[in-house]
Amino acid sequence: MAKKTVKKPAKKTIKAAVKKTAKKTAKKAVKTSAKKPAKQAARPVRATKRRGPRSASERVAGLLVLLPWLIKRKRVRLSDVAKQFRMSEEELIADLQMAAVCGVPPYTPDALIDVFIDEGWVVAEIPTFFSRPLQLTSAEMYAVVAMVRAAQKLPGAPSRSVLATAVAKLARLAPEATDAPMHIDLPDEPHLEELRSAESESAELRIEYFNPARSEVAQRTIRVVRIFSEHGHWYVMADDDKSGAIRNFRVDRIESLVRTGKIYNQADVASRLDDDAERGWFGDNLELVSLRVRGDAAWIAEAYPTVSQSSNKDGSIDVSLRITSEHWLARLLLRGGRNVEVLSPEKYVSLAARTARAIRAKYN
Amino acid sequence: MTKKPKAASVKSKSKINAAERMLNLLALLSVRSQPLTLKQIRAELLNQYSEDGDAARAQFERDKSDLRNLGIPIDMITLGGAQAGETAYRVNRNNYELTDMGFTDDELQALQIAAATVRLGAQEGEQALWKLGAERVNPKLGPRASIGFADPHLGTILHAIGKRAPLTFLYKGETRSVDTYGMLARKGFWYLVGFDHLRKAQRVFRVDRIESSVSVGKAKSYDMPKNVDIVKSVPTERQMMAAGDYEHSTAQVRVHASLARIGARDFGAAAAVREEADGAVVFEIPCSNGYAFRLWLFAMMDKAEVVGPPDVRELVVRWLDEIAERA
């Protein structure tokens, strides 16, 4: 009983804050969740998995990372904390509310974790418990080292010497990690540096681009939105005059590039990102096909972003993926050979055979 | 005690939230200089553990193991004297708290940018960043690389390399025991290079193809060879096409003018044998590995044609017939 009485002041502040923010966040949550599926489908990356109800140990683990981070900063906007830690504001409030009543007997205010919410700000000013961060796990240490090593290879990377001194400090903790024989091989791209400088100067580019959906090279004028690597290839996401949409171009398929001399407005292009980029990784008319792959064609399941995958008893894998064109699918089927077959749609079931016959004709 | 705020606190009185109890346990064990027995812990954390002795013991064991899994070791001490034989528990904060890294603001910022430009696709990167006091940022410009770090074996393997502990795992249906020399991330995959005791030779394994859990042997079981080049040990696609046992090592491939630059890009200008009147270029392409050669050739569809030697041309025809006849 004593416990509850002393808890009250701390709790009240939080309760009040909860009420205030609850309405707002509820509305927000609805809005963002409605948008989510489209975004996930458009990205080739595995989407962050949606958490179910979190276990007690997950909540504790989260708090032991969150609390020292907050104490280092003293006051942070609630919405920023939620965003930073990829939590909903409701989850965050619930966790902070719980933390604020934890501590040691007799659970008087000075014996509790000092954290509260004040008008939309999270405040953690007095280090009582859990004010120092947890040690890094070995996997986390290696992750940092991998991250730094990859970053040091990127054009326009943060100052290498500063990263080096940071790593030297980590080495005091875990020399085996910072010296690890762990190599990062990023694809070497001669055009990357030019693209980067065009992006930073908002310079429009004219490129000659090989389009595998048609097996032809065409000229396009692009305005760079973002440069990134995925599945071992560099891509440039750009506003493309030809399709009038934001599209991803594989950098190694750019045969040449020159500046047109025009400067564009980054903000304008970026603002179209949300609408356009979500429409598709490759463009607009994306048709869904189901394939069965096995043996030496199993790479198909790994090489492309798939909508779904399931393994069969005989070792084959059924994948469904979005295709950019019939030509692109024909090419994929030809490369997969006898170990890939189309399950649906029906019109593509004989596509591989038709393609093979057409190419076979050249050999007569 | 007039108006009770409903929900949480009332409920917690009878059935306290497990997360709350775990935090209270950790706080208690961290601040007490003396180790505490479960009996003492239950007395301190009044009503937080079950009143039933066995149930309380089970709850405590679960909390203890959850905390251990979070990297917080709980020391067990067997008491003497009046409490002889009883077990007491203690947490040493130095065993789980990070010592001050002394990062400068510039260093933290550089780490943040590194993290923002290199996506790991795994929790570990962010977790580490937060623990180091940094935060996720989202730079507007600049290239961003993605190197997958999500494979659950990675942490185990890297840790074992640091200790020079051999690894044992199932790979292509066989149990392999490997003294691991190093790792390479390339094209979205992680490769492990090491001495394979089954084959008695150096081998390369793709980490995502490991078919079992990875068990780690005794530390310092082998020496790191000085002269192994990890990056070169993992064959590139181009080397794979040349590494095989097909009777012909190269084929002449005519590539349509529009794609001729792709041939030059993949195999170098020196691979071009001649240019034809219509702009098509004939390349000399390695084909020892028939499978890799087929992938490369068919990527160009009808814009690439094998012109010789006749055996390779016939092989391609057989491949095409095989697919053509399936319908």
Interface residues (C-beta under 8 A of the other chain):
Chain A: M1 K3 K4 T5 K7 K11 K15 V45 R46 A56 S57 R59 V60 A61 L63 L64 V65 L66 P68 W69 K72 Q84 F85 Q97 M98 A99 V101 C102 G103 V104 P105 I113 F129 F130 R132 P133 L134 Q135 L136 T137 S138 A139 E140 M141 Y142 A143 V144 A146 M147 V148 A150 A151 Q152 K153 L154 P155 G156 A157 P158 S159 V162 L163 T165 A166 K169 L170 L173 E176 A177 A180 P181 M182 H183 I184 D185 L186 P187 L192 L195 R196 E199 S200 F210 P212 S215 E216 V217 R226 I227 F228 S229 E230 H231 G232 H233 W234 D252 E255 Q266 A270 D296 H327 A330 R331 L333 L334 R335 G337 R338 E341 V349 S350 A352 A353 R354 T355 A356 R357 A358 I359 R360 K362 Y363
Chain B: M1 P5 A8 S9 K13 N17 A18 A19 E20 M22 L23 N24 L26 A27 L28 S30 V31 E44 L45 L46 D66 L67 N69 L70 G71 I72 R93 Y96 E97 L98 T99 M101 G102 F103 T104 D106 E107 L108 Q109 A110 L111 I113 A114 A115 T117 V118 R119 L120 G121 A122 E124 G125 Q127 A128 L129 W130 K131 L132 G133 E135 R136 K140 L141 G142 P143 R144 A145 S146 I147 F149 A150 L154 G155 L158 H159 I161 G162 K163 Y181 G182 M183 L184 A185 R186 K187 G188 F189 M224 I230 V231 S258 L259 R261 I262 R265 Y291 R294 L295 F298 A299 M300 M301 D302 K303 E305 R313 V316 V317 W319 L320 D321 E322 I323 A324 E325 R326 A327
